[in-house]
Every structure is written in structure tokens, then in C-alpha cells.
Amino acid sequence: MTDFDVVVIGGGVVGCAVVRRLALAGGQSLALLEQADNLITGASSANSGIFHTVCCSQWRVDIRELIGL
């Protein structure tokens, strides 16, 4: 088993934002747990079609790179 300083449950918009902010702050080991195969696919994916059309694809790539996926 691996130990982490912070575990964020849920890879939606809020969970990814929290992990990103903590990662940018540095100094902590982080884990992001998501039950789906992809990030931002649950309730977050239905929140705003405009948001997803404009930036979601690139944002997913950025978040995946940030958390090492």
C-alpha cells in the first residue's frame, strides 16, 4: 500500500481543481481517485456544454500530465 499526504476522491471539475492547486503548491504527495475510466465524465460532464466545447479536451490532457497519467 502507498501512503499519500492528501487523497482527493472524485475526478470531476472540483476534484481536479483541488489536486491541481495542491500540486502547484508542492510539498505533498497526492492521489486522485476516480471510479470512471476518464476524468470529468460524471456530473461535471453535464454541467456546461460551452465549457467542455471550448477547453475540456486540452484541460484533460493538462490535468493528466500534471498527475502523471
N, C-alpha and C positions, 0 to 999 in steps of 0.2 A: 504494500500500500504506500502511496505517495502522500506526503504532508504538504499542505498549502497554507499560506498565511490567510488568504481570502478565497472563498468559494462563492461564485455567483451562480444562482440557479435560474436558468431561463435565458435563451439566446435571442430574445426579442430586441426591440429597439432600446428599451431601458437597460436590460442586462448587458448588451454590447456596449452601450454608452458608459456604464459603470466600469466595466472591465477596461475599456479604452482609457478612461480618466485615471484609473489606478495604475495602469501600465505606463502612462506618460509621467506620472508622479514618481514611479520607480521604487525600488527598495523592498518589494514584496513579491512573493511567489503567488501566482494567480491561477485559478481554474475556472473555466466557464462550462457549466453543464447544460446540455440541451438534449431533449429526448428525440427530436426530429433529426432527419438526415442533414438538413441545412439550417443555417441561421435565418432569423426573421421570416419564418414561414407560418407561424401560428396566427394569433390575433393581430400581431403587428403587421402582417402582410395585407390585412384588410382595412387598415386604418386610413390610408390615403393613397389613392391611385396616382395622384400627382407626384407625391414624394417618391414613390417607387419608380415611376416612369423617368424621372429626372436623374436620380442619383443612386438608387438602390444597388444596381449591378456593380458599380465601381466601389460603393461603400462596403459591400460584402467582401469584395476582394481585399480592400484595405484592412478590414477587421480580421479576416482570415490570416493575412500576413502578420498582423500585429500579434495575434495569439498563437501563431505557429501552425496553422492548418494548411 
